[in-house]
Amino acid sequence: MSKHDRSTSKPTAHDVAREARVSLATVDRVLNGRDGVREATVKRVNGAIEKLGYVRDLTAANLARQRMYRFVFVLPDGQGQFLEGLQKSISEAVENAIYERISARIVLISNRNQTAMTRDLKALDPSEIDGLAIMAHETPIVRDTIARLKKQGVAVVSLVADQPNSDRDHFVGFDNVSAGRTAGTLLGRFVGPKTGKVAVVVTSMHARDMIERRLGFDRVVAEHFPELTPLPSIEAYDDPKMARELTLRCLEQNPDVVAVYSVGASVRGVADALKEHAAPERIICIDHELTDNSRDLLEQGVLDAVINQNTGHLARSAMRVMRAKCDNAPVLASQEHIRIEVLIRENLPIRP
């Protein structure tokens, strides 16, 4: 091989071993983070990697070892369309990752039945899991589960709703405080100079994503729209009937409501209440997550805007991050940033 060929070809693990004056087996142990290598040797190998600009071909390495990534997605067992869409996106992402040697399954847990949740989370066997993506309320049992799995070497990411007080490796989802501020800004501008109250409907105030969205919303309204008064949160638990009844009752008890913020509740129930309520003027409504229901309501003019995060991006990002953590590889922040999308009737994406 000529000098030119050596200078332009990609460095290999053999080159790293030669540069660091160690065996190929030692380089492999360092790359895979295994024990049994002295700290001085690890530094020498990493120095050679940096000097040569070595980039490991993880796909080839995993194929050679016949490695299969085993991922588990833990999601709430709610019946909302956002959760249905997220499950579908996870299944599609796994199907498209067949050549990346990824297998994944979905485990549904109950956020309202603590006994069942505890049973299902304790059943997660770390010997059968390489990576866990979990969307759940931030509770002691969830934190304990994350700590237990992390201790056994499982990569853990929180999904949609963060678990910042746990040992999780990464959060996959948009900034919920910023999403709430975005909703508040849109709602305030749509309402205009009117003075009145804002009804706020959530799934549950035990969910961190709901809490953070509400926090961001309240802050921006207080800062920029003091003529609006947000009411206490209505918890509808993803139940369309409950959402309709509680929203309708709120509207009847507060005739000066000028807008509704649907933080993550069953928007169909909220919309039914808006249609039934005989308000003197049209009530503004902002919702979260694009679903078949929210799309229809945007097209009908019942909703004014939807704050969305792409479920396909969520699923793919969660898998990429779990794989990176399994491989001790860096997470590309720009690639895994989940954008806040603002959708109105005029910019709705084409139906799939």
C-alpha positions in Angstrom: 0.0 0.0 0.0 1.4 3.4 -0.9 1.8 6.3 1.6 -1.1 8.1 -0.1 -3.3 5.0 0.3 -2.5 4.8 4.0 -3.2 8.5 4.6 -6.6 8.4 2.9 -8.0 5.1 4.1 -10.0 4.8 7.2 -8.0 3.8 10.3 -8.9 0.3 11.7 -8.8 -1.3 15.1 -5.5 -2.9 14.0 -4.1 0.6 13.4 -5.3 1.6 16.9 -3.6 -1.4 18.5 -0.4 -0.7 16.6 -0.4 3.0 17.6 -1.2 2.2 21.3 1.3 -0.8 21.4 -1.4 -3.2 22.7 -3.1 -6.3 21.4 -6.3 -6.2 19.3 -8.1 -7.9 22.2 -7.2 -5.1 24.5 -8.5 -2.5 22.0 -11.8 -4.5 21.8 -12.1 -4.5 25.6 -11.6 -0.8 25.7 -14.1 -0.1 22.9 -16.7 -2.2 24.7 -16.1 -0.8 28.1 -15.2 -4.1 29.7 -13.2 -4.6 32.8 -9.7 -6.0 33.1 -7.7 -3.2 31.4 -5.5 -0.9 33.4 -6.4 2.8 33.5 -3.1 3.8 31.9 -3.7 1.4 29.0 -7.3 2.7 28.5 -5.9 6.2 28.3 -3.3 5.1 25.7 -5.9 3.3 23.6 -8.2 6.3 23.7 -5.3 8.6 22.8 -4.6 6.5 19.8 -8.2 6.5 18.8 -8.3 10.3 19.0 -5.0 10.7 17.2 -5.9 8.4 14.3 -9.5 9.7 14.1 -10.8 6.1 14.4 -14.6 5.7 14.1 -15.9 2.4 15.0 -18.3 0.6 12.6 -20.8 -0.6 15.2 -23.1 -2.2 12.7 -20.3 -4.4 11.4 -19.1 -5.2 14.9 -22.6 -6.2 16.1 -23.1 -8.3 13.0 -19.9 -10.1 13.7 -21.0 -10.8 17.2 -24.5 -11.6 16.1 -25.8 -9.1 18.6 -29.5 -8.3 18.9 -30.7 -5.2 20.7 -33.7 -6.0 22.9 -35.7 -2.9 23.6 -38.9 -2.5 25.7 -41.3 0.5 25.5 -43.5 1.0 28.6 -46.5 3.1 27.9 -49.7 4.0 29.7 -52.7 1.8 28.9 -54.9 4.8 28.1 -57.2 4.7 25.0 -56.3 8.1 23.7 -55.4 8.5 20.0 -52.0 10.0 20.8 -51.0 6.8 22.6 -52.4 4.7 19.7 -50.4 6.7 17.3 -47.3 6.3 19.4 -47.7 2.5 19.5 -48.1 2.4 15.7 -45.0 4.6 15.2 -43.0 2.3 17.5 -44.1 -0.8 15.5 -43.2 0.9 12.2 -39.8 2.0 13.6 -39.0 -1.5 14.7 -40.1 -2.9 11.4 -37.8 -0.5 9.5 -34.9 -1.3 11.8 -34.9 -5.0 11.0 -31.4 -4.8 9.4 -30.1 -3.0 12.5 -30.7 -6.1 14.6 -33.3 -4.5 16.8 -36.3 -6.2 18.4 -38.8 -4.4 20.6 -42.0 -5.0 22.5 -44.5 -2.7 24.1 -45.7 -3.2 27.7 -48.8 -1.3 28.8 -49.2 -0.2 32.4 -51.9 1.4 34.4 -51.3 4.8 35.8 -54.5 4.6 37.9 -54.0 1.1 39.4 -50.8 1.2 41.5 -51.0 -2.5 42.4 -51.1 -3.5 38.7 -48.4 -1.0 37.8 -46.1 -2.3 40.5 -46.7 -5.9 39.4 -46.0 -5.1 35.8 -42.9 -3.1 36.4 -41.4 -5.7 38.8 -41.9 -8.3 36.0 -39.4 -6.5 33.8 -36.4 -8.8 33.7 -33.1 -6.9 33.2 -31.5 -10.1 31.8 -33.9 -9.9 28.9 -33.7 -6.2 28.2 -30.9 -4.0 26.7 -32.9 -0.8 26.6 -36.0 0.6 28.2 -38.1 3.6 27.0 -40.7 4.5 29.6 -43.7 6.9 29.6 -45.2 6.9 33.1 -46.1 9.1 36.0 -43.1 10.2 38.1 -43.7 7.9 41.1 -41.4 6.1 43.6 -42.1 2.7 42.0 -41.1 4.1 38.6 -37.9 5.6 39.9 -37.1 2.3 41.7 -37.7 0.4 38.5 -35.4 2.7 36.6 -32.7 2.4 39.3 -33.0 -1.4 39.4 -32.7 -1.8 35.6 -29.8 0.8 35.4 -27.9 -1.1 38.1 -28.1 -4.2 35.8 -26.7 -2.3 32.8 -30.0 -1.5 31.0 -30.1 1.8 29.1 -33.1 3.8 30.1 -34.8 6.8 28.4 -37.9 8.6 29.6 -40.4 9.2 26.8 -42.8 12.2 26.3 -42.9 12.8 30.1 -39.5 13.2 31.8 -38.2 11.4 34.9 -35.5 14.0 35.9 -35.2 12.8 39.5 -34.4 9.2 38.4 -31.3 7.6 37.0 -32.5 7.6 33.4 -29.9 8.2 30.7 -31.8 10.6 28.4 -35.2 12.3 27.9 -36.9 11.9 24.5 -39.6 14.4 23.9 -40.1 18.1 23.4 -39.6 20.7 26.1 -43.0 20.6 27.8 -42.6 23.9 29.5 -41.8 25.6 26.2 -44.8 23.8 24.6 -47.0 25.2 27.3 -45.6 28.7 26.7 -46.3 28.3 23.0 -49.9 27.3 23.7 -50.3 30.3 26.0 -48.9 32.7 23.5 -51.1 31.4 20.7 -54.2 31.4 22.8 -53.6 34.9 24.1 -53.2 36.2 20.6 -56.2 34.4 19.2 -58.4 35.8 22.1 -57.2 39.3 21.4 -58.2 42.2 23.7 -61.0 40.3 25.5 -61.0 39.9 29.2 -62.2 36.5 30.6 -61.3 33.1 32.0 -59.5 30.1 30.4 -60.7 26.6 31.1 -57.8 24.1 31.3 -58.4 20.4 30.7 -55.7 17.9 31.4 -55.4 14.1 31.5 -54.0 14.0 35.0 -52.0 16.5 37.2 -49.9 13.5 38.3 -48.2 13.4 34.9 -45.1 15.6 34.6 -45.7 16.6 31.0 -49.2 17.9 32.0 -47.6 19.8 35.0 -44.8 21.3 32.9 -47.2 22.4 30.1 -49.5 24.0 32.7 -46.6 25.7 34.3 -45.3 27.2 31.0 -48.9 28.2 30.0 -49.6 30.0 33.3 -46.3 31.8 33.2 -46.7 33.2 29.7 -50.3 34.2 30.4 -49.3 36.0 33.6 -46.5 37.8 31.8 -48.2 38.8 28.6 -51.9 38.4 28.9 -53.0 39.6 32.4 -56.5 40.1 31.2 -56.9 36.3 31.1 -57.5 34.2 34.2 -56.7 30.5 33.9 -59.0 28.3 36.0 -57.9 25.3 38.1 -57.1 22.2 36.0 -59.9 19.8 35.1 -58.7 16.2 35.2 -60.4 14.0 32.6 -58.1 10.9 32.6 -58.4 10.4 28.8 -62.1 9.7 29.2 -64.2 11.5 26.4 -67.4 11.3 28.4 -65.8 12.7 31.6 -64.0 15.4 29.5 -67.3 16.4 28.0 -69.2 16.5 31.3 -66.6 18.4 33.3 -65.8 20.9 30.5 -69.5 21.6 30.0 -70.0 22.1 33.7 -67.1 24.5 33.8 -68.5 26.5 30.9 -71.9 26.7 32.5 -70.5 27.8 35.8 -68.2 30.3 34.2 -70.1 32.2 31.5 -67.1 34.5 31.0 -64.8 31.7 29.7 -63.3 33.0 26.4 -60.9 30.1 25.7 -60.1 26.5 26.5 -56.7 25.0 26.8 -56.8 21.2 26.2 -53.4 20.2 27.6 -53.6 16.5 26.8 -57.1 15.4 27.6 -59.6 13.7 25.3 -60.1 16.5 22.8 -63.2 14.9 21.4 -65.0 15.3 24.8 -63.8 18.9 25.1 -65.1 19.6 21.6 -68.4 18.1 22.3 -68.8 20.4 25.3 -67.9 23.4 23.2 -70.5 22.4 20.5 -73.2 22.0 23.1 -72.5 25.1 25.1 -74.5 28.1 24.0 -71.8 30.8 24.2 -72.5 34.3 23.0 -69.2 34.3 21.1 -67.0 31.5 19.7 -64.6 30.1 22.3 -61.0 29.8 21.3 -59.5 26.3 21.8 -55.8 25.1 21.7 -55.0 21.4 21.9 -51.9 19.2 22.1 -50.9 16.3 19.7 -52.2 15.8 16.2 -54.6 12.9 16.0 -57.5 11.9 13.7 -59.8 13.7 16.1 -57.8 16.9 16.5 -57.3 17.0 12.7 -61.0 16.8 12.1 -61.7 19.5 14.7 -59.1 21.8 13.1 -60.7 21.3 9.7 -64.1 22.0 11.2 -62.9 25.2 12.9 -63.6 23.9 16.4 -59.9 24.0 17.3 -57.7 26.9 16.5 -54.3 25.3 16.8 -52.6 22.1 17.8 -49.1 21.9 19.5 -47.6 18.7 18.2 -44.6 16.4 18.6 -44.1 13.9 15.8 -44.6 10.3 17.1 -42.5 8.8 14.4 -39.5 11.0 15.5 -40.2 10.1 19.1 -40.1 6.3 18.3 -37.0 6.5 16.1 -35.1 8.8 18.5 -35.8 6.6 21.5 -34.4 3.6 19.6 -31.3 5.5 18.4 -30.6 6.8 21.9 -31.0 3.4 23.6 -28.7 1.9 21.0 -26.1 4.6 21.5 -26.2 4.1 25.2 -25.8 0.3 24.7 -22.8 0.9 22.5 -21.3 3.7 24.8 -21.6 5.9 21.7 -22.4 9.7 21.7 -26.0 10.9 21.3 -26.3 13.4 18.5 -28.2 16.2 20.1 -29.2 17.9 16.9 -30.7 14.6 15.5 -32.6 13.8 18.7 -34.0 17.2 19.3 -37.8 16.9 19.2 -39.3 20.0 17.6 -42.5 21.8 18.8 -44.8 21.9 15.8 -47.6 24.5 15.6 -50.4 23.3 13.3 -53.4 25.2 12.1 -56.0 24.3 9.5 -54.0 25.9 6.8 -50.8 23.9 7.3 -52.0 20.5 8.2 -49.8 17.7 6.7 -51.4 15.4 4.1 -53.2 12.5 5.7 -51.0 9.3 5.7 
